[in-house]
Amino acid sequence: MPGGKNCFHILSLEEAEELKQQGWRTADLHVHTFCSSDVLPARPLHPEALYRRAKAVGLNFITFTDHDTMKAYELLDREREGLVTGVEIRVHDPEMVGHTIHVNVYDLDFDQFKELKEIAKAEDLNGFLAYLRRNDLPHIYNHPLWFEAGERPNLAAVPKLARLFPVLEYNMHRIDRKNQLVMEMARKFNRGLVAATDTHSGMVGKVYTIAKGETFREFFRNIKTGKSYIVVRDLTREDLVEEINAWIGLIFSLETAAGAPDCSMGIGYLDKIIHALTSETLRDFPRLYSYAMRLAYRLSNSGLPATLYLRSERSMLPEIEKQLSLIFRENALYD
C-alpha cells in the first residue's frame, strides 16, 4: 500500500485487480471523443458510446478531455454515475515557456472553462495556473515530453514546468524512455503521477490510475500526494499498428465524411492517406474506395508507418536526456 508522498508504483493487472476488489477506484484521465477536432466523427467515439465502454471496462471515474472544448458534456447527462467534467487546454506562453503545453483540467463548469480559455488566449501561463489554484481545480501537465509539430521545444523549461504542476502524466502514446523520464521528474520534484491513454480512437482504459476516494476530489487528492498506483503500457510497434488499423476501421464505418478532413494521427504521410480516405470524392467511386481501404490496411500491417513514427519519437531523446540531466544537476537541492 502507498505510504506517503511520491510512493506511486506500477502495478500488474493482477495486482490492480486485487486492489479494485478492496474498493480502490480507477480512472483513465485523458480520453478524447469525436468532439475533438482531430478525432474522427464516428459513432463509436460519441461521448455516450465512450461512457458505456469506460463503464464496461470497470472505470469508476470517467472524464472526457477534448481539445479546447467541453461539448461532450452538452451531449451527456452530467448527473451520470462517475462522470467528471474535463477538458484539455492548449497554453502557449512564448516568454515563460516558448512552446505550447497541454493541460488537463477537471471538475470545472462551463463558466470556468470560458475564463480559462480567455487566459490561455492571452498567453499567460502564470495567470492560468493561478486561476486553477485559486479555484481549487484539479489539473495535470500532459505528456511533458511531447511537442506540437512545427514548434521548437524549450527543453530546459520542461523540468521547471513540472515543478509548477501538482501531477504529471505517464502517457500510453509515448515511448518507454520518455515515460521513464517523466516518472523521474515526478519523483524528483515530489509530484503526483497518473497513467492515461490519451486515446483518440476509443481505446479507453487500456492504462489507468488507481487510488482510494469516494469522490473524485478525494481520488485526485490521493494522486497528488503519491497515494496511488498506475497500470501502464508504453507505445510499441504492435500498439501503433493496432491503433492505425482502428483508425482505418473507423474511417470506413463513417456514414459521411463531413468534418473528417481535420483528423490527424500526427504521422505526416499517413495523415494524407486519412484525408484522402475521408473525402466525399473518393466515396463516389466504390471500387476505388474499396481498393484504397485494402491498400491502407496493407500499409498499416506492414509496420512501416509505425516504425517510422517510433523512430521520430526517439530522435530527440539524446537532447532531451542531456537537458534534463543538466537541470537535475543544477537543482540537486530539490532531490
C-alpha distance (Angstrom), angle and dihedral (degrees) to the residues before:
residue distance angle dihedral
M1 . . .
P2 3.85 . .
G3 3.74 110.8 .
G4 3.79 107.3 -163.8
K5 3.77 147.9 -49.9
N6 3.79 112.7 9.6
C7 3.78 97.0 -5.9
F8 3.79 93.2 133.7
H9 3.78 115.3 143.4
I10 3.79 137.6 -172.5
L11 3.80 113.0 -109.2
S12 3.77 131.8 -159.0
L13 3.79 117.0 -124.1
E14 3.80 89.5 -105.6
E15 3.81 93.0 52.3
A16 3.80 91.1 46.7
E17 3.79 90.6 51.4
E18 3.81 90.2 55.4
L19 3.81 91.2 54.1
K20 3.80 91.8 46.6
Q21 3.78 88.6 54.5
Q22 3.82 86.9 55.1
G23 3.81 91.6 55.3
W24 3.80 102.3 -94.5
R25 3.84 113.4 149.5
T26 3.78 129.9 -127.6
A27 3.80 136.9 -152.8
D28 3.80 140.6 172.4
L29 3.80 98.7 -148.2
H30 3.82 99.9 -168.8
V31 3.81 115.9 57.5
H32 3.80 129.2 144.4
T33 3.79 126.2 -151.4
F34 3.77 128.2 -165.9
C35 3.80 86.5 -85.3
S36 3.81 87.4 82.1
S37 3.79 111.4 90.4
D38 3.81 92.3 -130.2
V39 3.82 95.4 52.6
L40 3.79 124.6 90.0
P41 3.84 114.6 -105.3
A42 3.80 91.7 -123.6
R43 3.82 125.8 143.7
P44 3.84 94.2 -119.4
L45 3.82 87.9 60.4
H46 3.81 95.6 52.8
P47 3.84 110.2 119.3
E48 3.81 89.6 -117.2
A49 3.81 92.3 55.5
L50 3.81 92.8 45.2
Y51 3.80 91.8 48.3
R52 3.80 90.0 54.4
R53 3.80 91.0 46.9
A54 3.81 92.0 49.9
K55 3.80 90.1 51.5
A56 3.80 90.7 47.1
V57 3.81 92.7 55.6
G58 3.80 90.4 49.8
L59 3.81 104.5 -104.9
N60 3.80 113.1 158.5
F61 3.80 98.8 -163.4
I62 3.80 117.4 41.1
T63 3.78 124.5 -168.1
F64 3.80 135.7 167.3
T65 3.78 117.1 -147.3
D66 3.77 106.4 -170.9
H67 3.79 121.6 177.2
D68 3.80 109.9 -84.4
T69 3.81 94.2 -32.4
M70 3.80 138.9 90.4
K71 3.79 94.0 -166.0
A72 3.82 90.7 123.1
Y73 3.80 88.2 71.9
E74 3.78 91.2 55.7
L75 3.82 87.4 59.3
L76 3.80 95.7 49.4
D77 3.77 137.1 58.0
R78 3.81 100.3 -109.2
E79 3.81 91.8 -150.9
R80 3.81 91.8 72.1
E81 3.77 117.7 129.2
G82 3.80 112.2 -86.9
L83 3.81 95.5 -2.0
V84 3.81 113.3 144.0
T85 3.80 123.1 -174.7
G86 3.77 115.0 -119.0
V87 3.79 145.0 161.5
E88 3.81 139.4 -175.6
I89 3.80 110.9 -132.2
R90 3.79 125.5 -166.7
V91 3.79 114.7 -138.9
H92 3.79 122.1 -171.4
D93 3.79 113.8 -173.0
P94 3.83 106.0 172.4
E95 3.80 94.9 -170.9
M96 3.79 101.6 42.7
V97 3.82 99.0 34.6
G98 3.79 114.2 2.4
H99 3.79 97.5 -146.2
T100 3.80 134.6 58.5
I101 3.79 118.0 -89.7
H102 3.81 128.2 -166.3
V103 3.79 121.6 -134.1
N104 3.79 126.7 -170.0
V105 3.80 114.2 -148.0
Y106 3.82 123.5 -169.5
D107 3.79 141.4 -164.2
L108 3.80 93.4 20.4
D109 3.79 131.4 138.3
F110 3.80 128.9 -129.4
D111 3.81 94.2 -98.7
Q112 3.80 91.3 53.2
F113 3.79 89.8 48.9
K114 3.80 91.2 53.5
E115 3.80 91.2 50.5
L116 3.81 91.8 48.7
K117 3.80 90.6 49.6
E118 3.81 90.3 54.2
I119 3.81 91.4 50.3
A120 3.81 91.1 47.8
K121 3.80 89.6 49.4
A122 3.80 88.1 55.4
E123 3.85 88.2 57.3
D124 3.79 91.4 -125.0
L125 3.81 110.7 142.7
N126 3.80 94.0 170.8
G127 3.79 90.0 53.3
F128 3.80 90.4 45.6
L129 3.81 93.1 52.9
A130 3.80 91.8 43.0
Y131 3.82 89.7 55.1
L132 3.83 90.8 50.6
R133 3.80 91.8 50.4
R134 3.80 93.9 43.6
N135 3.80 91.3 52.5
D136 3.81 94.1 39.4
L137 3.82 92.9 -124.6
P138 3.82 116.8 167.9
H139 3.82 110.1 -121.6
I140 3.80 142.1 165.3
Y141 3.81 138.1 -158.9
N142 3.79 104.0 -116.6
H143 3.82 123.9 -140.1
P144 3.84 94.9 -24.5
L145 3.83 92.3 -165.9
W146 3.81 97.3 49.9
F147 3.80 118.2 91.4
E148 3.77 132.4 -168.7
A149 3.80 117.4 -101.6
G150 3.78 114.2 -92.8
E151 3.81 94.9 20.7
R152 3.78 124.4 113.6
P153 3.82 104.5 -135.6
N154 3.77 122.3 -135.4
L155 3.80 96.1 -136.9
A156 3.79 93.1 -177.4
A157 3.81 88.8 63.0
V158 3.81 95.3 57.5
P159 3.84 99.0 78.7
K160 3.80 89.8 42.2
L161 3.78 89.2 52.9
A162 3.80 91.1 47.3
R163 3.81 89.0 62.0
L164 3.82 90.7 55.2
F165 3.82 95.2 58.4
P166 3.81 127.0 69.9
V167 3.82 93.7 -143.5
L168 3.81 135.7 27.8
E169 3.80 127.8 -157.6
Y170 3.81 130.3 -115.9
N171 3.80 97.9 -157.6
M172 3.82 124.2 -154.6
H173 3.80 90.1 -148.4
R174 3.80 94.4 61.2
I175 3.81 127.1 82.3
D176 3.79 119.1 -101.6
R177 3.81 97.8 -103.7
K178 3.81 93.0 53.4
N179 3.79 90.5 51.0
Q180 3.81 90.4 48.0
L181 3.79 89.6 54.1
V182 3.82 91.0 49.9
M183 3.79 89.5 50.7
E184 3.79 89.3 49.9
M185 3.81 90.2 53.2
A186 3.80 91.4 48.8
R187 3.80 91.4 53.0
K188 3.80 94.8 42.4
F189 3.80 94.4 49.6
N190 3.83 97.0 36.3
R191 3.78 95.0 -115.1
G192 3.78 130.0 150.1
L193 3.80 120.9 -110.6
V194 3.80 133.0 -146.0
A195 3.79 129.8 -171.1
A196 3.79 113.4 -140.3
T197 3.79 137.6 169.1
D198 3.82 99.6 -139.1
T199 3.79 82.3 -154.7
H200 3.80 120.5 -173.6
S201 3.81 93.5 174.7
G202 3.80 105.9 52.3
M203 3.82 99.6 -91.3
V204 3.79 91.4 136.2
G205 3.82 119.2 169.4
K206 3.80 98.2 16.2
V207 3.80 85.7 126.4
Y208 3.78 126.1 15.8
T209 3.78 149.1 164.2
I210 3.79 122.5 -108.3
A211 3.81 125.7 -158.1
K212 3.78 141.7 135.1
G213 3.78 121.1 -91.1
E214 3.77 136.6 125.2
T215 3.80 89.1 -152.5
F216 3.78 130.5 35.6
R217 3.81 90.5 -112.6
E218 3.81 90.7 56.1
F219 3.80 90.2 45.4
F220 3.80 92.2 51.8
R221 3.81 92.8 44.2
N222 3.80 89.2 57.7
I223 3.80 90.1 50.3
K224 3.82 90.5 51.5
T225 3.78 91.4 53.4
G226 3.79 94.5 45.8
K227 3.80 95.1 -108.5
S228 3.78 92.2 132.0
Y229 3.78 145.2 82.0
I230 3.78 133.5 -137.4
V231 3.80 131.9 -143.8
V232 3.79 107.1 -154.4
R233 3.76 149.9 177.5
D234 3.78 128.3 179.5
L235 3.76 130.3 -138.0
T236 3.82 112.1 -79.4
R237 3.78 135.1 172.3
E238 3.81 90.1 -105.3
D239 3.81 92.4 50.6
L240 3.78 91.1 50.6
V241 3.79 93.2 49.8
E242 3.81 89.1 49.9
E243 3.80 91.9 50.0
I244 3.79 94.6 45.4
N245 3.80 89.2 51.1
A246 3.81 89.0 48.9
W247 3.80 89.6 54.0
I248 3.79 91.6 49.0
G249 3.79 90.3 49.9
L250 3.79 90.9 50.0
I251 3.80 91.4 49.4
F252 3.77 92.1 54.9
S253 3.81 91.1 46.1
L254 3.80 91.6 59.3
E255 3.77 114.7 114.9
T256 3.78 88.9 -157.3
A257 3.77 135.6 13.9
A258 3.81 92.5 -139.9
G259 3.78 110.9 135.0
A260 3.81 94.7 4.1
P261 3.83 101.2 107.3
D262 3.82 92.1 82.0
C263 3.81 92.4 59.4
S264 3.77 117.0 114.6
M265 3.79 140.2 179.7
G266 3.79 91.1 -167.3
I267 3.81 91.9 -114.9
G268 3.79 105.4 116.6
Y269 3.79 106.3 -144.1
L270 3.81 92.5 32.0
D271 3.79 89.0 55.7
K272 3.82 88.2 55.9
I273 3.81 89.3 55.5
I274 3.83 90.0 47.8
H275 3.78 91.1 51.7
A276 3.80 90.5 49.3
L277 3.81 92.3 49.1
T278 3.79 92.2 50.9
S279 3.79 94.5 51.4
E280 3.79 118.8 114.5
T281 3.81 89.7 -140.0
L282 3.80 94.1 62.6
R283 3.81 91.0 47.9
D284 3.80 89.0 59.8
F285 3.82 88.1 69.6
P286 3.85 106.8 57.8
R287 3.82 96.6 -174.7
L288 3.79 92.6 49.3
Y289 3.80 89.9 44.4
S290 3.82 91.1 52.5
Y291 3.78 90.6 49.3
A292 3.82 90.8 49.5
M293 3.80 89.8 52.3
R294 3.82 92.6 52.5
L295 3.78 90.5 46.2
A296 3.79 92.0 50.8
Y297 3.81 92.6 51.6
R298 3.80 91.3 46.0
L299 3.80 91.5 51.9
S300 3.79 91.8 47.5
N301 3.81 94.8 47.5
S302 3.80 90.9 50.0
G303 3.79 85.9 70.9
L304 3.81 92.1 -135.2
P305 3.84 97.2 119.5
A306 3.81 90.1 46.7
T307 3.81 92.9 48.1
L308 3.79 93.5 49.2
Y309 3.79 92.2 47.9
L310 3.80 92.6 50.3
R311 3.79 89.2 49.4
S312 3.80 90.0 54.4
E313 3.82 90.2 48.2
R314 3.82 90.0 55.4
S315 3.80 95.3 44.0
M316 3.82 94.6 86.0
L317 3.79 96.6 41.3
P318 3.84 97.8 98.0
E319 3.81 92.0 53.2
I320 3.82 92.5 42.2
E321 3.80 92.1 52.0
K322 3.81 91.5 46.1
Q323 3.80 93.2 51.8
L324 3.80 94.5 44.7
S325 3.79 91.3 48.1
L326 3.82 90.5 53.4
I327 3.81 92.3 48.6
F328 3.80 92.4 46.8
R329 3.80 91.4 51.8
E330 3.79 92.4 47.0
N331 3.80 90.6 50.6
A332 3.80 99.0 41.4
L333 3.80 89.1 134.1
Y334 3.82 88.2 72.8
D335 3.81 92.6 60.8
